[in-house]
Amino acid sequence: MLGNLDKIGGTLALGLVFYFTSTNESSAYLDPGTGSMILTSILGILAATIYTLKGYLHRIKALFRRGPRGAAAHSQLNQD
């Protein structure tokens, strides 16, 4: 267990050293379309997260639901 923490700590330390020694000041131009691209990306990630959580919530609700489950059980009820 400690060996894994040493590897993670070493990798993190190496990454931080690389980051702080290799950064230079940069002058960048952001055009007006960049803001809408960032906003669209954020909204897309938010929508995908909500959709995924909604699917998990329906699965959890199905575990606690009473009665027949699935289309096969529903068709058996209609035949009786």
PDB file of N, CA, C and O in Angstrom, chain B, residues numbered from 101:
ATOM      1  N   MET B 101       0.824  -1.197   0.000  1.00  0.00           N
ATOM      2  CA  MET B 101       0.000   0.000   0.000  1.00  0.00           C
ATOM      3  C   MET B 101       0.864   1.256   0.000  1.00  0.00           C
ATOM      4  O   MET B 101       0.587   2.202  -0.738  1.00  0.00           O
ATOM      5  N   LEU B 102       1.904   1.268   0.820  1.00  0.00           N
ATOM      6  CA  LEU B 102       2.762   2.445   0.871  1.00  0.00           C
ATOM      7  C   LEU B 102       3.556   2.629  -0.412  1.00  0.00           C
ATOM      8  O   LEU B 102       3.895   3.752  -0.784  1.00  0.00           O
ATOM      9  N   GLY B 103       3.851   1.522  -1.088  1.00  0.00           N
ATOM     10  CA  GLY B 103       4.557   1.616  -2.358  1.00  0.00           C
ATOM     11  C   GLY B 103       3.744   2.381  -3.388  1.00  0.00           C
ATOM     12  O   GLY B 103       4.293   3.167  -4.160  1.00  0.00           O
ATOM     13  N   ASN B 104       2.418   2.149  -3.400  1.00  0.00           N
ATOM     14  CA  ASN B 104       1.545   2.868  -4.332  1.00  0.00           C
ATOM     15  C   ASN B 104       1.502   4.356  -4.014  1.00  0.00           C
ATOM     16  O   ASN B 104       1.498   5.189  -4.921  1.00  0.00           O
ATOM     17  N   LEU B 105       1.470   4.695  -2.714  1.00  0.00           N
ATOM     18  CA  LEU B 105       1.453   6.100  -2.335  1.00  0.00           C
ATOM     19  C   LEU B 105       2.752   6.789  -2.712  1.00  0.00           C
ATOM     20  O   LEU B 105       2.747   7.952  -3.117  1.00  0.00           O
ATOM     21  N   ASP B 106       3.872   6.071  -2.581  1.00  0.00           N
ATOM     22  CA  ASP B 106       5.159   6.646  -2.982  1.00  0.00           C
ATOM     23  C   ASP B 106       5.182   6.920  -4.483  1.00  0.00           C
ATOM     24  O   ASP B 106       5.696   7.949  -4.922  1.00  0.00           O
ATOM     25  N   LYS B 107       4.625   5.997  -5.269  1.00  0.00           N
ATOM     26  CA  LYS B 107       4.582   6.192  -6.725  1.00  0.00           C
ATOM     27  C   LYS B 107       3.707   7.385  -7.089  1.00  0.00           C
ATOM     28  O   LYS B 107       4.065   8.189  -7.950  1.00  0.00           O
ATOM     29  N   ILE B 108       2.559   7.492  -6.428  1.00  0.00           N
ATOM     30  CA  ILE B 108       1.648   8.602  -6.707  1.00  0.00           C
ATOM     31  C   ILE B 108       2.289   9.917  -6.285  1.00  0.00           C
ATOM     32  O   ILE B 108       2.238  10.900  -7.023  1.00  0.00           O
ATOM     33  N   GLY B 109       2.893   9.938  -5.095  1.00  0.00           N
ATOM     34  CA  GLY B 109       3.545  11.151  -4.615  1.00  0.00           C
ATOM     35  C   GLY B 109       4.709  11.565  -5.508  1.00  0.00           C
ATOM     36  O   GLY B 109       4.890  12.751  -5.785  1.00  0.00           O
ATOM     37  N   GLY B 110       5.496  10.595  -5.959  1.00  0.00           N
ATOM     38  CA  GLY B 110       6.612  10.888  -6.845  1.00  0.00           C
ATOM     39  C   GLY B 110       6.144  11.430  -8.176  1.00  0.00           C
ATOM     40  O   GLY B 110       6.726  12.373  -8.710  1.00  0.00           O
ATOM     41  N   THR B 111       5.102  10.840  -8.709  1.00  0.00           N
ATOM     42  CA  THR B 111       4.552  11.303  -9.984  1.00  0.00           C
ATOM     43  C   THR B 111       3.984  12.715  -9.849  1.00  0.00           C
ATOM     44  O   THR B 111       4.179  13.555 -10.727  1.00  0.00           O
ATOM     45  N   LEU B 112       3.283  12.970  -8.747  1.00  0.00           N
ATOM     46  CA  LEU B 112       2.722  14.292  -8.511  1.00  0.00           C
ATOM     47  C   LEU B 112       3.836  15.329  -8.355  1.00  0.00           C
ATOM     48  O   LEU B 112       3.756  16.418  -8.923  1.00  0.00           O
ATOM     49  N   ALA B 113       4.864  14.992  -7.591  1.00  0.00           N
ATOM     50  CA  ALA B 113       5.980  15.915  -7.404  1.00  0.00           C
ATOM     51  C   ALA B 113       6.688  16.202  -8.719  1.00  0.00           C
ATOM     52  O   ALA B 113       7.008  17.354  -9.012  1.00  0.00           O
ATOM     53  N   LEU B 114       6.936  15.167  -9.513  1.00  0.00           N
ATOM     54  CA  LEU B 114       7.583  15.355 -10.809  1.00  0.00           C
ATOM     55  C   LEU B 114       6.731  16.222 -11.734  1.00  0.00           C
ATOM     56  O   LEU B 114       7.257  17.070 -12.455  1.00  0.00           O
ATOM     57  N   GLY B 115       5.435  16.012 -11.712  1.00  0.00           N
ATOM     58  CA  GLY B 115       4.532  16.812 -12.538  1.00  0.00           C
ATOM     59  C   GLY B 115       4.528  18.275 -12.121  1.00  0.00           C
ATOM     60  O   GLY B 115       4.519  19.165 -12.971  1.00  0.00           O
ATOM     61  N   LEU B 116       4.537  18.529 -10.807  1.00  0.00           N
ATOM     62  CA  LEU B 116       4.558  19.911 -10.325  1.00  0.00           C
ATOM     63  C   LEU B 116       5.872  20.604 -10.675  1.00  0.00           C
ATOM     64  O   LEU B 116       5.878  21.769 -11.072  1.00  0.00           O
ATOM     65  N   VAL B 117       6.983  19.884 -10.527  1.00  0.00           N
ATOM     66  CA  VAL B 117       8.275  20.461 -10.885  1.00  0.00           C
ATOM     67  C   VAL B 117       8.290  20.789 -12.371  1.00  0.00           C
ATOM     68  O   VAL B 117       8.729  21.873 -12.755  1.00  0.00           O
ATOM     69  N   PHE B 118       7.827  19.889 -13.202  1.00  0.00           N
ATOM     70  CA  PHE B 118       7.783  20.122 -14.642  1.00  0.00           C
ATOM     71  C   PHE B 118       6.895  21.319 -14.975  1.00  0.00           C
ATOM     72  O   PHE B 118       7.242  22.144 -15.820  1.00  0.00           O
ATOM     73  N   TYR B 119       5.750  21.405 -14.305  1.00  0.00           N
ATOM     74  CA  TYR B 119       4.811  22.492 -14.583  1.00  0.00           C
ATOM     75  C   TYR B 119       5.429  23.842 -14.248  1.00  0.00           C
ATOM     76  O   TYR B 119       5.380  24.769 -15.056  1.00  0.00           O
ATOM     77  N   PHE B 120       6.008  23.953 -13.060  1.00  0.00           N
ATOM     78  CA  PHE B 120       6.529  25.245 -12.634  1.00  0.00           C
ATOM     79  C   PHE B 120       7.824  25.643 -13.339  1.00  0.00           C
ATOM     80  O   PHE B 120       8.135  26.831 -13.418  1.00  0.00           O
ATOM     81  N   THR B 121       8.571  24.689 -13.844  1.00  0.00           N
ATOM     82  CA  THR B 121       9.810  25.041 -14.544  1.00  0.00           C
ATOM     83  C   THR B 121       9.612  25.245 -16.035  1.00  0.00           C
ATOM     84  O   THR B 121      10.487  25.804 -16.696  1.00  0.00           O
ATOM     85  N   SER B 122       8.495  24.810 -16.578  1.00  0.00           N
ATOM     86  CA  SER B 122       8.324  24.910 -18.024  1.00  0.00           C
ATOM     87  C   SER B 122       7.301  25.948 -18.458  1.00  0.00           C
ATOM     88  O   SER B 122       7.041  26.092 -19.653  1.00  0.00           O
ATOM     89  N   THR B 123       6.719  26.670 -17.517  1.00  0.00           N
ATOM     90  CA  THR B 123       5.718  27.659 -17.909  1.00  0.00           C
ATOM     91  C   THR B 123       6.384  28.973 -18.272  1.00  0.00           C
ATOM     92  O   THR B 123       7.289  29.432 -17.575  1.00  0.00           O
ATOM     93  N   ASN B 124       5.950  29.558 -19.327  1.00  0.00           N
ATOM     94  CA  ASN B 124       6.410  30.861 -19.784  1.00  0.00           C
ATOM     95  C   ASN B 124       5.206  31.758 -19.940  1.00  0.00           C
ATOM     96  O   ASN B 124       4.079  31.291 -20.109  1.00  0.00           O
ATOM     97  N   GLU B 125       5.455  33.042 -19.881  1.00  0.00           N
ATOM     98  CA  GLU B 125       4.368  33.985 -20.114  1.00  0.00           C
ATOM     99  C   GLU B 125       3.958  33.907 -21.583  1.00  0.00           C
ATOM    100  O   GLU B 125       4.800  33.903 -22.481  1.00  0.00           O
ATOM    101  N   SER B 126       2.665  33.847 -21.802  1.00  0.00           N
ATOM    102  CA  SER B 126       2.197  33.784 -23.181  1.00  0.00           C
ATOM    103  C   SER B 126       1.143  34.861 -23.411  1.00  0.00           C
ATOM    104  O   SER B 126       0.350  35.180 -22.526  1.00  0.00           O
ATOM    105  N   SER B 127       1.155  35.391 -24.577  1.00  0.00           N
ATOM    106  CA  SER B 127       0.153  36.375 -24.966  1.00  0.00           C
ATOM    107  C   SER B 127      -0.752  35.705 -25.986  1.00  0.00           C
ATOM    108  O   SER B 127      -0.328  35.362 -27.089  1.00  0.00           O
ATOM    109  N   ALA B 128      -1.994  35.527 -25.599  1.00  0.00           N
ATOM    110  CA  ALA B 128      -2.911  34.808 -26.471  1.00  0.00           C
ATOM    111  C   ALA B 128      -4.124  35.680 -26.769  1.00  0.00           C
ATOM    112  O   ALA B 128      -4.555  36.481 -25.940  1.00  0.00           O
ATOM    113  N   TYR B 129      -4.652  35.508 -27.944  1.00  0.00           N
ATOM    114  CA  TYR B 129      -5.856  36.215 -28.344  1.00  0.00           C
ATOM    115  C   TYR B 129      -7.029  35.247 -28.289  1.00  0.00           C
ATOM    116  O   TYR B 129      -6.980  34.170 -28.883  1.00  0.00           O
ATOM    117  N   LEU B 130      -8.070  35.628 -27.586  1.00  0.00           N
ATOM    118  CA  LEU B 130      -9.285  34.832 -27.531  1.00  0.00           C
ATOM    119  C   LEU B 130     -10.365  35.573 -28.308  1.00  0.00           C
ATOM    120  O   LEU B 130     -10.791  36.658 -27.912  1.00  0.00           O
ATOM    121  N   ASP B 131     -10.799  34.993 -29.396  1.00  0.00           N
ATOM    122  CA  ASP B 131     -11.828  35.648 -30.198  1.00  0.00           C
ATOM    123  C   ASP B 131     -13.201  35.449 -29.552  1.00  0.00           C
ATOM    124  O   ASP B 131     -13.337  34.626 -28.647  1.00  0.00           O
ATOM    125  N   PRO B 132     -14.207  36.178 -29.996  1.00  0.00           N
ATOM    126  CA  PRO B 132     -15.538  36.098 -29.379  1.00  0.00           C
ATOM    127  C   PRO B 132     -16.162  34.700 -29.440  1.00  0.00           C
ATOM    128  O   PRO B 132     -16.967  34.347 -28.577  1.00  0.00           O
ATOM    129  N   GLY B 133     -15.809  33.922 -30.424  1.00  0.00           N
ATOM    130  CA  GLY B 133     -16.372  32.574 -30.530  1.00  0.00           C
ATOM    131  C   GLY B 133     -15.871  31.626 -29.454  1.00  0.00           C
ATOM    132  O   GLY B 133     -16.506  30.606 -29.188  1.00  0.00           O
ATOM    133  N   THR B 134     -14.746  31.944 -28.833  1.00  0.00           N
ATOM    134  CA  THR B 134     -14.184  31.073 -27.802  1.00  0.00           C
ATOM    135  C   THR B 134     -15.095  31.017 -26.590  1.00  0.00           C
ATOM    136  O   THR B 134     -15.276  29.952 -25.999  1.00  0.00           O
ATOM    137  N   GLY B 135     -15.671  32.149 -26.213  1.00  0.00           N
ATOM    138  CA  GLY B 135     -16.580  32.173 -25.063  1.00  0.00           C
ATOM    139  C   GLY B 135     -17.796  31.299 -25.272  1.00  0.00           C
ATOM    140  O   GLY B 135     -18.215  30.581 -24.364  1.00  0.00           O
ATOM    141  N   SER B 136     -18.364  31.356 -26.461  1.00  0.00           N
ATOM    142  CA  SER B 136     -19.536  30.519 -26.727  1.00  0.00           C
ATOM    143  C   SER B 136     -19.150  29.041 -26.804  1.00  0.00           C
ATOM    144  O   SER B 136     -19.942  28.174 -26.431  1.00  0.00           O
ATOM    145  N   MET B 137     -17.947  28.750 -27.282  1.00  0.00           N
ATOM    146  CA  MET B 137     -17.484  27.364 -27.326  1.00  0.00           C
ATOM    147  C   MET B 137     -17.311  26.809 -25.906  1.00  0.00           C
ATOM    148  O   MET B 137     -17.696  25.674 -25.627  1.00  0.00           O
ATOM    149  N   ILE B 138     -16.736  27.610 -25.023  1.00  0.00           N
ATOM    150  CA  ILE B 138     -16.565  27.183 -23.635  1.00  0.00           C
ATOM    151  C   ILE B 138     -17.924  27.003 -22.966  1.00  0.00           C
ATOM    152  O   ILE B 138     -18.140  26.018 -22.260  1.00  0.00           O
ATOM    153  N   LEU B 139     -18.838  27.943 -23.182  1.00  0.00           N
ATOM    154  CA  LEU B 139     -20.179  27.846 -22.599  1.00  0.00           C
ATOM    155  C   LEU B 139     -20.912  26.612 -23.118  1.00  0.00           C
ATOM    156  O   LEU B 139     -21.563  25.913 -22.341  1.00  0.00           O
ATOM    157  N   THR B 140     -20.820  26.336 -24.399  1.00  0.00           N
ATOM    158  CA  THR B 140     -21.457  25.154 -24.982  1.00  0.00           C
ATOM    159  C   THR B 140     -20.872  23.875 -24.401  1.00  0.00           C
ATOM    160  O   THR B 140     -21.604  22.920 -24.142  1.00  0.00           O
ATOM    161  N   SER B 141     -19.579  23.849 -24.199  1.00  0.00           N
ATOM    162  CA  SER B 141     -18.940  22.672 -23.610  1.00  0.00           C
ATOM    163  C   SER B 141     -19.416  22.445 -22.181  1.00  0.00           C
ATOM    164  O   SER B 141     -19.713  21.316 -21.789  1.00  0.00           O
ATOM    165  N   ILE B 142     -19.487  23.514 -21.413  1.00  0.00           N
ATOM    166  CA  ILE B 142     -19.946  23.395 -20.033  1.00  0.00           C
ATOM    167  C   ILE B 142     -21.387  22.914 -19.988  1.00  0.00           C
ATOM    168  O   ILE B 142     -21.722  22.037 -19.191  1.00  0.00           O
ATOM    169  N   LEU B 143     -22.244  23.478 -20.834  1.00  0.00           N
ATOM    170  CA  LEU B 143     -23.644  23.054 -20.865  1.00  0.00           C
ATOM    171  C   LEU B 143     -23.791  21.600 -21.328  1.00  0.00           C
ATOM    172  O   LEU B 143     -24.651  20.876 -20.826  1.00  0.00           O
ATOM    173  N   GLY B 144     -22.965  21.175 -22.272  1.00  0.00           N
ATOM    174  CA  GLY B 144     -23.002  19.790 -22.733  1.00  0.00           C
ATOM    175  C   GLY B 144     -22.584  18.818 -21.639  1.00  0.00           C
ATOM    176  O   GLY B 144     -23.200  17.766 -21.466  1.00  0.00           O
ATOM    177  N   ILE B 145     -21.542  19.170 -20.908  1.00  0.00           N
ATOM    178  CA  ILE B 145     -21.093  18.319 -19.798  1.00  0.00           C
ATOM    179  C   ILE B 145     -22.172  18.258 -18.728  1.00  0.00           C
ATOM    180  O   ILE B 145     -22.447  17.189 -18.183  1.00  0.00           O
ATOM    181  N   LEU B 146     -22.780  19.390 -18.427  1.00  0.00           N
ATOM    182  CA  LEU B 146     -23.853  19.427 -17.434  1.00  0.00           C
ATOM    183  C   LEU B 146     -25.046  18.566 -17.866  1.00  0.00           C
ATOM    184  O   LEU B 146     -25.598  17.819 -17.058  1.00  0.00           O
ATOM    185  N   ALA B 147     -25.438  18.670 -19.125  1.00  0.00           N
ATOM    186  CA  ALA B 147     -26.574  17.873 -19.629  1.00  0.00           C
ATOM    187  C   ALA B 147     -26.254  16.386 -19.602  1.00  0.00           C
ATOM    188  O   ALA B 147     -27.109  15.580 -19.236  1.00  0.00           O
ATOM    189  N   ALA B 148     -25.039  16.010 -19.982  1.00  0.00           N
ATOM    190  CA  ALA B 148     -24.659  14.595 -19.964  1.00  0.00           C
ATOM    191  C   ALA B 148     -24.631  14.058 -18.543  1.00  0.00           C
ATOM    192  O   ALA B 148     -25.028  12.918 -18.301  1.00  0.00           O
ATOM    193  N   THR B 149     -24.167  14.866 -17.603  1.00  0.00           N
ATOM    194  CA  THR B 149     -24.130  14.446 -16.199  1.00  0.00           C
ATOM    195  C   THR B 149     -25.539  14.251 -15.659  1.00  0.00           C
ATOM    196  O   THR B 149     -25.817  13.253 -14.994  1.00  0.00           O
ATOM    197  N   ILE B 150     -26.417  15.184 -15.936  1.00  0.00           N
ATOM    198  CA  ILE B 150     -27.801  15.067 -15.467  1.00  0.00           C
ATOM    199  C   ILE B 150     -28.478  13.850 -16.082  1.00  0.00           C
ATOM    200  O   ILE B 150     -29.186  13.119 -15.389  1.00  0.00           O
ATOM    201  N   TYR B 151     -28.270  13.628 -17.370  1.00  0.00           N
ATOM    202  CA  TYR B 151     -28.871  12.475 -18.050  1.00  0.00           C
ATOM    203  C   TYR B 151     -28.371  11.158 -17.452  1.00  0.00           C
ATOM    204  O   TYR B 151     -29.152  10.227 -17.253  1.00  0.00           O
ATOM    205  N   THR B 152     -27.075  11.082 -17.168  1.00  0.00           N
ATOM    206  CA  THR B 152     -26.498   9.871 -16.587  1.00  0.00           C
ATOM    207  C   THR B 152     -27.035   9.634 -15.181  1.00  0.00           C
ATOM    208  O   THR B 152     -27.414   8.514 -14.840  1.00  0.00           O
ATOM    209  N   LEU B 153     -27.068  10.687 -14.362  1.00  0.00           N
ATOM    210  CA  LEU B 153     -27.586  10.543 -13.003  1.00  0.00           C
ATOM    211  C   LEU B 153     -29.063  10.178 -12.998  1.00  0.00           C
ATOM    212  O   LEU B 153     -29.521   9.439 -12.126  1.00  0.00           O
ATOM    213  N   LYS B 154     -29.803  10.690 -13.962  1.00  0.00           N
ATOM    214  CA  LYS B 154     -31.224  10.353 -14.072  1.00  0.00           C
ATOM    215  C   LYS B 154     -31.396   8.855 -14.362  1.00  0.00           C
ATOM    216  O   LYS B 154     -32.285   8.210 -13.806  1.00  0.00           O
ATOM    217  N   GLY B 155     -30.551   8.316 -15.226  1.00  0.00           N
ATOM    218  CA  GLY B 155     -30.612   6.883 -15.519  1.00  0.00           C
ATOM    219  C   GLY B 155     -30.306   6.032 -14.300  1.00  0.00           C
ATOM    220  O   GLY B 155     -30.964   5.022 -14.051  1.00  0.00           O
ATOM    221  N   TYR B 156     -29.296   6.453 -13.541  1.00  0.00           N
ATOM    222  CA  TYR B 156     -28.966   5.719 -12.309  1.00  0.00           C
ATOM    223  C   TYR B 156     -30.099   5.824 -11.297  1.00  0.00           C
ATOM    224  O   TYR B 156     -30.393   4.855 -10.597  1.00  0.00           O
ATOM    225  N   LEU B 157     -30.736   6.986 -11.209  1.00  0.00           N
ATOM    226  CA  LEU B 157     -31.844   7.164 -10.274  1.00  0.00           C
ATOM    227  C   LEU B 157     -33.009   6.242 -10.633  1.00  0.00           C
ATOM    228  O   LEU B 157     -33.641   5.671  -9.744  1.00  0.00           O
ATOM    229  N   HIS B 158     -33.297   6.092 -11.916  1.00  0.00           N
ATOM    230  CA  HIS B 158     -34.379   5.191 -12.336  1.00  0.00           C
ATOM    231  C   HIS B 158     -34.036   3.741 -11.999  1.00  0.00           C
ATOM    232  O   HIS B 158     -34.919   2.974 -11.615  1.00  0.00           O
ATOM    233  N   ARG B 159     -32.782   3.359 -12.134  1.00  0.00           N
ATOM    234  CA  ARG B 159     -32.383   1.990 -11.775  1.00  0.00           C
ATOM    235  C   ARG B 159     -32.529   1.757 -10.278  1.00  0.00           C
ATOM    236  O   ARG B 159     -32.971   0.690  -9.853  1.00  0.00           O
ATOM    237  N   ILE B 160     -32.159   2.750  -9.478  1.00  0.00           N
ATOM    238  CA  ILE B 160     -32.286   2.609  -8.030  1.00  0.00           C
ATOM    239  C   ILE B 160     -33.754   2.535  -7.633  1.00  0.00           C
ATOM    240  O   ILE B 160     -34.121   1.738  -6.769  1.00  0.00           O
ATOM    241  N   LYS B 161     -34.596   3.355  -8.253  1.00  0.00           N
ATOM    242  CA  LYS B 161     -36.034   3.297  -7.967  1.00  0.00           C
ATOM    243  C   LYS B 161     -36.616   1.946  -8.354  1.00  0.00           C
ATOM    244  O   LYS B 161     -37.497   1.432  -7.664  1.00  0.00           O
ATOM    245  N   ALA B 162     -36.135   1.365  -9.447  1.00  0.00           N
ATOM    246  CA  ALA B 162     -36.651   0.072  -9.905  1.00  0.00           C
ATOM    247  C   ALA B 162     -36.334  -1.038  -8.905  1.00  0.00           C
ATOM    248  O   ALA B 162     -37.080  -2.012  -8.810  1.00  0.00           O
ATOM    249  N   LEU B 163     -35.249  -0.903  -8.168  1.00  0.00           N
ATOM    250  CA  LEU B 163     -34.921  -1.911  -7.163  1.00  0.00           C
ATOM    251  C   LEU B 163     -35.941  -1.945  -6.037  1.00  0.00           C
ATOM    252  O   LEU B 163     -36.193  -3.005  -5.464  1.00  0.00           O
ATOM    253  N   PHE B 164     -36.527  -0.807  -5.714  1.00  0.00           N
ATOM    254  CA  PHE B 164     -37.461  -0.723  -4.596  1.00  0.00           C
ATOM    255  C   PHE B 164     -38.922  -0.740  -5.029  1.00  0.00           C
ATOM    256  O   PHE B 164     -39.814  -0.656  -4.184  1.00  0.00           O
ATOM    257  N   ARG B 165     -39.179  -0.847  -6.313  1.00  0.00           N
ATOM    258  CA  ARG B 165     -40.537  -0.845  -6.834  1.00  0.00           C
ATOM    259  C   ARG B 165     -41.189  -2.205  -6.590  1.00  0.00           C
ATOM    260  O   ARG B 165     -40.549  -3.248  -6.718  1.00  0.00           O
ATOM    261  N   ARG B 166     -42.441  -2.174  -6.245  1.00  0.00           N
ATOM    262  CA  ARG B 166     -43.180  -3.428  -6.037  1.00  0.00           C
ATOM    263  C   ARG B 166     -43.869  -3.838  -7.327  1.00  0.00           C
ATOM    264  O   ARG B 166     -44.060  -3.021  -8.228  1.00  0.00           O
ATOM    265  N   GLY B 167     -44.239  -5.096  -7.409  1.00  0.00           N
ATOM    266  CA  GLY B 167     -44.996  -5.568  -8.550  1.00  0.00           C
ATOM    267  C   GLY B 167     -44.108  -6.174  -9.607  1.00  0.00           C
ATOM    268  O   GLY B 167     -42.899  -6.315  -9.422  1.00  0.00           O
ATOM    269  N   PRO B 168     -44.732  -6.537 -10.735  1.00  0.00           N
ATOM    270  CA  PRO B 168     -43.978  -7.180 -11.813  1.00  0.00           C
ATOM    271  C   PRO B 168     -42.966  -6.234 -12.440  1.00  0.00           C
ATOM    272  O   PRO B 168     -43.143  -5.016 -12.470  1.00  0.00           O
ATOM    273  N   ARG B 169     -41.908  -6.839 -12.935  1.00  0.00           N
ATOM    274  CA  ARG B 169     -40.847  -6.053 -13.556  1.00  0.00           C
ATOM    275  C   ARG B 169     -40.682  -6.461 -15.006  1.00  0.00           C
ATOM    276  O   ARG B 169     -40.744  -7.644 -15.340  1.00  0.00           O
ATOM    277  N   GLY B 170     -40.476  -5.498 -15.846  1.00  0.00           N
ATOM    278  CA  GLY B 170     -40.154  -5.781 -17.236  1.00  0.00           C
ATOM    279  C   GLY B 170     -41.382  -5.959 -18.107  1.00  0.00           C
ATOM    280  O   GLY B 170     -42.512  -5.996 -17.622  1.00  0.00           O
ATOM    281  N   ALA B 171     -41.136  -6.068 -19.402  1.00  0.00           N
ATOM    282  CA  ALA B 171     -42.218  -6.196 -20.382  1.00  0.00           C
ATOM    283  C   ALA B 171     -42.838  -7.583 -20.338  1.00  0.00           C
ATOM    284  O   ALA B 171     -44.033  -7.725 -20.598  1.00  0.00           O
ATOM    285  N   ALA B 172     -42.055  -8.613 -20.016  1.00  0.00           N
ATOM    286  CA  ALA B 172     -42.584  -9.979 -19.960  1.00  0.00           C
ATOM    287  C   ALA B 172     -43.621 -10.105 -18.849  1.00  0.00           C
ATOM    288  O   ALA B 172     -44.662 -10.732 -19.049  1.00  0.00           O
ATOM    289  N   ALA B 173     -43.361  -9.535 -17.708  1.00  0.00           N
ATOM    290  CA  ALA B 173     -44.318  -9.593 -16.602  1.00  0.00           C
ATOM    291  C   ALA B 173     -45.562  -8.778 -16.946  1.00  0.00           C
ATOM    292  O   ALA B 173     -46.670  -9.163 -16.571  1.00  0.00           O
ATOM    293  N   HIS B 174     -45.404  -7.677 -17.643  1.00  0.00           N
ATOM    294  CA  HIS B 174     -46.533  -6.851 -18.041  1.00  0.00           C
ATOM    295  C   HIS B 174     -47.434  -7.594 -19.031  1.00  0.00           C
ATOM    296  O   HIS B 174     -48.659  -7.501 -18.949  1.00  0.00           O
ATOM    297  N   SER B 175     -46.826  -8.329 -19.967  1.00  0.00           N
ATOM    298  CA  SER B 175     -47.622  -9.064 -20.947  1.00  0.00           C
ATOM    299  C   SER B 175     -48.340 -10.241 -20.300  1.00  0.00           C
ATOM    300  O   SER B 175     -49.423 -10.620 -20.744  1.00  0.00           O
ATOM    301  N   GLN B 176     -47.749 -10.827 -19.251  1.00  0.00           N
ATOM    302  CA  GLN B 176     -48.422 -11.927 -18.553  1.00  0.00           C
ATOM    303  C   GLN B 176     -49.669 -11.423 -17.840  1.00  0.00           C
ATOM    304  O   GLN B 176     -50.675 -12.130 -17.782  1.00  0.00           O
ATOM    305  N   LEU B 177     -49.619 -10.231 -17.305  1.00  0.00           N
ATOM    306  CA  LEU B 177     -50.781  -9.676 -16.627  1.00  0.00           C
ATOM    307  C   LEU B 177     -51.924  -9.414 -17.604  1.00  0.00           C
ATOM    308  O   LEU B 177     -53.091  -9.611 -17.265  1.00  0.00           O
ATOM    309  N   ASN B 178     -51.593  -8.975 -18.805  1.00  0.00           N
ATOM    310  CA  ASN B 178     -52.621  -8.676 -19.807  1.00  0.00           C
ATOM    311  C   ASN B 178     -53.266  -9.939 -20.356  1.00  0.00           C
ATOM    312  O   ASN B 178     -54.406  -9.879 -20.819  1.00  0.00           O
ATOM    313  N   GLN B 179     -52.584 -11.080 -20.325  1.00  0.00           N
ATOM    314  CA  GLN B 179     -53.129 -12.329 -20.848  1.00  0.00           C
ATOM    315  C   GLN B 179     -54.131 -12.955 -19.885  1.00  0.00           C
ATOM    316  O   GLN B 179     -55.022 -13.687 -20.317  1.00  0.00           O
ATOM    317  N   ASP B 180     -54.005 -12.684 -18.608  1.00  0.00           N
ATOM    318  CA  ASP B 180     -54.910 -13.298 -17.610  1.00  0.00           C
ATOM    319  C   ASP B 180     -56.271 -12.717 -17.606  1.00  0.00           C
ATOM    320  O   ASP B 180     -57.120 -13.139 -16.822  1.00  0.00           O
TER     321      ASP B 180
END
